[in-house]
Each structure stands twice: as C-alpha cells, then as structure tokens.
Amino acid sequence: MARSQEIFYAVVGAGDLAVEKIRGIGKLADQKTTQKYYRDFVRRGKSLTTSIKNSAPTKRAVAQTKSARTQVKAATTSIGKAVRLNASATQSAAKKTAKAS
C-alpha cells in the first residue's frame, strides 16, 4: 500500500474513531500505543473508504460523471466542427462577394 494512501486511511480512520468517542486519549503518550492507534486508524480509514467507494450512491455519481464527461466531449467536438464550417462558409461568401464586385 502506498504511503500517501496509508496516511489518508489513517486520517479517515481517526475521524471515524472520533465520531465513536475517543476514550483514553492520554494513553497516546507512549510510542507503542501510538503505533497501535495509527494501525487502527489505517484499518478504519481503509474500511470506511472502501464502503463509501462501493456504495450505490457513489457508483451512481461516478456513472453520471462519466456520462456528463462524454456529453461535454461530444458538444466540444460539435462546436469545433460548427466553427470550422462557419469559417469556411464565411470565406467562401467573401470570395463570391469579391468576385461579384
């Protein structure tokens, strides 16, 4: 597991534990207990983020985001084509007007 991902899980786990009421905060003074809490935070954070990632609302949001991204890409392509066609038509009209004059 990447170190940055592990730290993220630790922070999320710490927040989860805080919601459940942290008991014995004074015990964090010694290194052994601190490491135990850190490992617990990582475990909790990983568990919580996995459950969020696998939840139905998250999956729906991801699907909607992909759909929106596809629609924006299609719109960008259409606009680009329209601009090129308009520029081409304008040049053609300008040439015809210049010849007619």
C-alpha positions as CSV (number, residue, x, y, z in Angstrom):
1,M,0.0,0.0,0.0
2,A,1.3,3.4,-0.9
3,R,2.4,5.6,2.0
4,S,0.2,8.5,1.0
5,Q,-2.8,6.2,0.7
6,E,-2.0,4.7,4.1
7,I,-1.8,8.2,5.7
8,F,-5.2,9.1,4.0
9,Y,-6.8,5.9,5.5
10,A,-5.3,6.8,8.9
11,V,-6.9,10.3,8.8
12,V,-10.2,8.9,7.8
13,G,-10.0,6.2,10.4
14,A,-9.1,8.8,13.1
15,G,-12.2,10.8,12.1
16,D,-14.4,7.7,12.3
17,L,-13.0,6.9,15.8
18,A,-13.6,10.4,16.9
19,V,-17.3,10.0,16.0
20,E,-17.4,6.9,18.2
21,K,-15.9,8.9,21.1
22,I,-12.2,8.5,21.7
23,R,-11.5,7.1,25.1
24,G,-8.3,7.2,27.0
25,I,-6.7,9.9,24.9
26,G,-4.0,10.3,27.5
27,K,-2.7,6.8,26.5
28,L,-1.4,8.2,23.2
29,A,1.7,9.3,25.1
30,D,3.8,6.2,24.7
31,Q,5.1,5.1,21.2
32,K,3.7,1.5,21.4
33,T,0.2,2.7,22.0
34,T,0.5,5.4,19.3
35,Q,1.5,2.8,16.7
36,K,-1.4,0.7,17.8
37,Y,-3.8,3.7,17.3
38,Y,-2.1,4.5,14.0
39,R,-2.6,1.0,12.6
40,D,-6.2,1.0,13.9
41,F,-6.8,4.4,12.1
42,V,-5.4,3.0,8.9
43,R,-7.7,-0.1,9.2
44,R,-10.7,2.0,10.0
45,G,-10.0,4.5,7.2
46,K,-9.5,1.8,4.6
47,S,-12.7,0.1,5.7
48,L,-14.7,3.3,5.6
49,T,-13.4,4.5,2.3
50,T,-14.0,1.0,0.7
51,S,-17.6,1.0,1.9
52,I,-18.1,4.5,0.5
53,K,-16.5,3.6,-2.8
54,N,-18.6,0.5,-3.1
55,S,-21.9,2.2,-2.1
56,A,-24.7,2.6,-4.6
57,P,-24.9,6.4,-4.5
58,T,-21.1,6.6,-5.1
59,K,-21.4,4.3,-8.1
60,R,-24.3,6.3,-9.5
61,A,-22.4,9.5,-9.1
62,V,-19.4,8.0,-10.9
63,A,-21.6,6.8,-13.8
64,Q,-23.3,10.2,-14.0
65,T,-19.9,11.9,-14.1
66,K,-18.7,9.6,-16.9
67,S,-21.9,10.3,-18.9
68,A,-21.6,14.1,-18.4
69,R,-17.9,13.9,-19.5
70,T,-18.9,12.1,-22.7
71,Q,-21.7,14.7,-23.4
72,V,-19.3,17.6,-22.9
73,K,-16.7,16.0,-25.1
74,A,-19.3,15.4,-27.8
75,A,-20.6,19.0,-27.5
76,T,-17.0,20.3,-27.8
77,T,-16.5,18.3,-31.0
78,S,-19.7,19.6,-32.4
79,I,-18.9,23.2,-31.6
80,G,-15.5,22.9,-33.1
81,K,-16.9,21.4,-36.3
82,A,-19.6,24.2,-36.5
83,V,-16.9,26.9,-36.1
84,R,-14.8,25.4,-38.8
85,L,-17.8,25.1,-41.2
86,N,-18.9,28.6,-40.4
87,A,-15.4,29.9,-41.1
88,S,-15.3,28.0,-44.4
89,A,-18.7,29.3,-45.4
90,T,-17.7,32.9,-44.5
91,Q,-14.5,32.6,-46.6
92,S,-16.5,31.2,-49.5
93,A,-19.1,34.0,-49.3
94,A,-16.4,36.6,-49.1
95,K,-14.7,35.3,-52.2
96,K,-18.0,35.2,-54.1
97,T,-18.8,38.8,-53.0
98,A,-15.3,39.9,-54.0
99,K,-15.7,38.4,-57.5
100,A,-19.1,39.9,-57.9
101,S,-17.8,43.4,-57.2
